[in-house]
Structure formats: C-alpha cells, structure tokens
Amino acid sequence: MNELLGSRIKALRSAKDLTQEQIADKIGVSRQKYARIESGANSITLDILSKVAEVLDVTVSDITKVLDETPAVSYRAGAETEGVSSQKIFDMLDLFYANKHMYTKLQHQHME
C-alpha cells in the first residue's frame, strides 16, 4: 500500500515539475523523510497526505484512488496447458501408475 501511494505521489509531483526538496520544504519534513514516503519505505499520515495534496493542487482522493484500482494481471497459460482439465491430469496419473505397476510386474516375472 505504501508503495502504491508513494508512486502515485511521485507521479503527481513529476507532472508538476517539482523536486522532492521543494515538496518537503512546503510540507515541513526533511527531503529524506519525503523520499522514504515516495519510495514506500515510510507510511504516510493523513496530515502529511493532506499537505502533499494541497501542495500538488489535488485532492486526497486523487492520490488515494490508486488504492481502489485493481491491478490488471493476466495469467498466460502456455499452449501446452491450454484446455487441460483436472480430470485429464488425473487420467494421465492413473495411466502412469498403471504402466508403472505393469512394468514392475513384468520385471518381477522376468527375474523368476
């Protein structure tokens, strides 16, 4: 969560062409503390968030809306796994163990 807020704040700051030092001075924190907020290393208080929003001329919800967005993650299955159902996997396992059993039995008969 801290990383999401920090990257959103950084993007808004960059869009306004402001430096970390300028924002830090205006909100009354050290540049190092502000840099840790942007990197997500430090949590941000509502008080600091309000001050940052004011300096960037945005609302707090403009900054925090990034928390409401669900990241678009797409899982890609390789061509070899497309359409493979659980039942098909169980069938393959059954076939494997049946073949293993038959192989063991033939090996045992061959030894006798």
DAPE-V803708 format. One line per field, one symbol per residue. psi: psi as a letter, one per 30 degrees, with the letter a starting at -180 (. if undefined). burial: 1 if it has 24 or more other C-alpha atoms within 12 Angstrom, else 0. A space follows every 10 residues. Layout:
psi: ???
burial: ???
This chain:
psi: eeeeeeeeee eeeeffhlle eeeeeffhll eeeeeeeefg eklkleeeee eeeeefhlle feefffffkk kjkkkkklef fkgjleeeee eeeeeeeeee eeeeeeeeee f.
burial: 0001111111 0110000001 0011000000 0011111110 0001000110 1110110001 0011000000 0000000000 0000000000 0000000000 0000000000 00
